[in-house]
Amino acid sequence: MMIGKILRSGRRQLHTIISREIIKPSSPTPSHHRSYNLSQLDQCIPHIYMPLILFYPNNEICSLTADDKARKLKKSLSQTLTQYYPFAGRLHTPTTTYVDCNDEGVVFVEAKHDSLLHKFQHIIEEEDEILVQLFADGMVWQNYPHSYCHIKLVMAALLAHT
């Protein structure tokens, strides 16, 4: 699904959202793993969501195109969700004591910014509110109580090196 949403700060174009889709596990979760009980410690500690974005420089040695890299990331994420099936599930309420491993998946957002990584990092250092715009609308810490996470999100940002 092509979105083409452009985020701006003043006159500066920050990045373009290429796509937003749900990535599901590559194999369905077996019925005997459909409910994952949270430990007493998991239930007692505050549920804190820390937004995090990791930036990686474009490896010019790699011959993959940006589309190929995104496909590979999505495939790897799908396979990982099969092994770590609770991450593709949901906590339905703040007091839920288990994860419903229903294979709903995670949101994968692909974005593009036509700048060198060090220049982009400099922009962020000058205008730290820009970081909030790098997360998709409806992120957990923006719209939901901090006591539980309703939906998870993965974002891949491809930065040009030309």
Secondary structure in CASP SS format (residue, H / E / C, confidence):
PFRMAT SS
TARGET T0000
AUTHOR 0000-0000-0000
METHOD secondary structure of the structure
MODEL  1
M C 1.00
M E 1.00
I E 1.00
G E 1.00
K E 1.00
I E 1.00
L E 1.00
R E 1.00
S E 1.00
G C 1.00
R C 1.00
R E 1.00
Q E 1.00
L E 1.00
H E 1.00
T E 1.00
I E 1.00
I E 1.00
S E 1.00
R E 1.00
E E 1.00
I E 1.00
I E 1.00
K C 1.00
P C 1.00
S C 1.00
S C 1.00
P C 1.00
T C 1.00
P C 1.00
S H 1.00
H H 1.00
H H 1.00
R C 1.00
S E 1.00
Y E 1.00
N E 1.00
L C 1.00
S C 1.00
Q H 1.00
L H 1.00
D H 1.00
Q H 1.00
C H 1.00
I C 1.00
P C 1.00
H C 1.00
I C 1.00
Y C 1.00
M C 1.00
P C 1.00
L C 1.00
I C 1.00
L C 1.00
F C 1.00
Y C 1.00
P C 1.00
N C 1.00
N C 1.00
E C 1.00
I C 1.00
C C 1.00
S C 1.00
L C 1.00
T C 1.00
A H 1.00
D H 1.00
D H 1.00
K H 1.00
A H 1.00
R H 1.00
K H 1.00
L H 1.00
K H 1.00
K H 1.00
S H 1.00
L H 1.00
S H 1.00
Q H 1.00
T H 1.00
L H 1.00
T H 1.00
Q H 1.00
Y C 1.00
Y H 1.00
P H 1.00
F H 1.00
A H 1.00
G C 1.00
R E 1.00
L C 1.00
H C 1.00
T C 1.00
P C 1.00
T C 1.00
T C 1.00
T C 1.00
Y E 1.00
V E 1.00
D E 1.00
C C 1.00
N C 1.00
D C 1.00
E C 1.00
G C 1.00
V E 1.00
V E 1.00
F E 1.00
V E 1.00
E E 1.00
A E 1.00
K E 1.00
H E 1.00
D C 1.00
S C 1.00
L C 1.00
L H 1.00
H H 1.00
K H 1.00
F H 1.00
Q H 1.00
H H 1.00
I H 1.00
I H 1.00
E H 1.00
E H 1.00
E C 1.00
D C 1.00
E C 1.00
I H 1.00
L H 1.00
V H 1.00
Q H 1.00
L H 1.00
F C 1.00
A C 1.00
D C 1.00
G C 1.00
M C 1.00
V H 1.00
W H 1.00
Q H 1.00
N H 1.00
Y C 1.00
P C 1.00
H C 1.00
S C 1.00
Y C 1.00
C C 1.00
H C 1.00
I C 1.00
K C 1.00
L E 1.00
V E 1.00
M E 1.00
A E 1.00
A E 1.00
L E 1.00
L E 1.00
A C 1.00
H C 1.00
T C 1.00
END
